[in-house]
């Protein structure tokens, strides 16, 4: 089965990057709900799973780009030395 090309990953300079992230996340949540609801046959489930993986990877890439931008804003001269945010469990 041929794979459909993955949608473009939002770039930091694009004005609609946040909207694309939100749209991908919303679609992913809808796919998960359908799959958990058991309303899909096996073929639909596999296609939904493949689409979900693509959406997940796009969201993850967007989050990594956002983290890189935050690091750059925190220390423009040495963004690689900026420390990651602590999770609520680590505080």
Secondary structure as the mmCIF struct_conf table of DSSP 4:
data_model
#
loop_
_struct_conf.conf_type_id
_struct_conf.id
_struct_conf.beg_label_comp_id
_struct_conf.beg_label_asym_id
_struct_conf.beg_label_seq_id
_struct_conf.end_label_comp_id
_struct_conf.end_label_asym_id
_struct_conf.end_label_seq_id
HELX_LH_PP_P HELX_LH_PP_P1 UNK A 2 UNK A 11
TURN_TY1_P TURN_TY1_P1 UNK A 12 UNK A 13
TURN_TY1_P TURN_TY1_P2 UNK A 15 UNK A 16
HELX_RH_AL_P HELX_RH_AL_P1 UNK A 17 UNK A 37
TURN_TY1_P TURN_TY1_P3 UNK A 38 UNK A 38
BEND BEND1 UNK A 40 UNK A 40
HELX_RH_AL_P HELX_RH_AL_P2 UNK A 42 UNK A 74
TURN_TY1_P TURN_TY1_P4 UNK A 76 UNK A 77
HELX_RH_3T_P HELX_RH_3T_P1 UNK A 79 UNK A 81
HELX_LH_PP_P HELX_LH_PP_P2 UNK A 82 UNK A 87
HELX_RH_3T_P HELX_RH_3T_P2 UNK A 88 UNK A 90
#
